[in-house]
């Protein structure tokens, strides 16, 4: 079904937005060039490593459903909070809405 494939593409875009959101937050909130670099680059890298190891479809460690949902809440919730903290509350709400809508369709379509 085309809509299922579109939902998976949206999921990938949400993952990219999560990384970009954390990078933006890091570069905005860091004090000094070194802090900006470590927060702006380090936070997205840490998020990507955790998601790749435990949450992605090809994760090395498969979590049971309740733990996977908790991980998703953390992984996709932190970027919304980061956007809000960086002074972009509207983007935070839009991102959060997209995450919830996408996850709802993933549940309905068993993706």
C-alpha positions in Angstrom: 0.0 0.0 0.0 1.4 3.4 -1.0 0.3 5.1 2.3 2.2 2.6 4.3 5.4 3.3 2.3 4.8 7.0 2.7 4.5 6.6 6.4 7.8 4.8 6.5 9.4 7.6 4.6 7.9 10.1 7.0 9.4 8.0 9.9 12.8 8.3 8.3 12.4 12.1 7.9 11.3 12.3 11.6 14.5 10.5 12.6 16.5 13.0 10.5 14.6 15.9 12.1 15.4 14.5 15.6 19.1 14.6 14.8 18.8 18.1 13.3 16.8 19.3 16.3 19.4 18.1 18.7 22.2 19.6 16.6 20.4 23.0 16.5 19.8 22.9 20.2 23.5 22.1 20.9 24.8 24.9 18.7 22.3 27.4 20.1 22.8 26.6 23.8 26.5 25.8 24.0 28.6 28.5 25.6 31.8 28.8 23.6 33.0 27.1 20.4 34.0 23.9 22.1 30.7 23.5 24.0 28.8 24.3 20.8 30.7 21.7 18.9 30.4 18.9 21.5 26.7 19.6 22.1 25.8 20.3 18.5 27.6 17.2 17.1 27.8 15.0 20.2 24.1 15.0 21.1 22.9 13.8 17.7 25.6 11.2 17.5 24.6 9.8 20.9 21.0 9.8 19.9 21.8 8.0 16.6 23.9 5.4 18.3 21.3 4.6 20.9 18.5 4.4 18.3 20.7 2.3 16.0 21.6 -0.2 18.7 18.2 -0.6 20.4 15.3 1.0 18.4 15.9 0.8 14.7 14.4 -2.0 12.6 17.9 -3.5 12.2 18.9 -3.0 15.8 21.5 -5.3 17.3 19.4 -5.6 20.5 15.7 -6.2 20.1 13.6 -4.7 22.9 10.2 -6.0 23.9 7.2 -3.8 23.0 6.9 -1.9 26.2 10.6 -1.1 26.4 10.7 -0.2 22.7 7.8 2.2 23.1 9.5 3.8 26.1 12.7 4.1 24.1 10.7 5.8 21.3 9.2 8.2 23.7 12.6 9.2 24.9 14.4 9.2 21.5 11.6 11.2 19.8 10.6 13.3 22.9 14.0 14.7 23.6 14.3 16.5 20.3 10.9 18.2 20.9 12.1 19.3 24.3 15.3 20.5 22.7 13.4 22.6 20.1 11.3 24.1 22.9 14.3 24.9 25.0 16.1 26.5 22.0 13.2 28.9 21.6 11.3 27.2 18.9 8.1 26.1 20.6 6.0 26.0 17.4 8.5 23.7 15.8 8.5 21.5 18.9 4.7 21.1 18.8 4.7 20.4 15.0 7.5 17.9 15.4 5.7 16.2 18.4 2.4 16.1 16.5 4.1 14.5 13.5 5.8 11.9 15.8 2.5 10.9 17.5 0.6 10.8 14.2 3.3 8.7 12.5 3.6 6.3 15.5 -0.2 5.9 15.5 -0.2 4.9 11.8 2.7 2.5 12.5 0.7 0.8 15.2 -2.5 0.6 13.1 -0.6 -0.8 10.1 1.8 -3.0 12.2 4.9 -1.4 10.8 
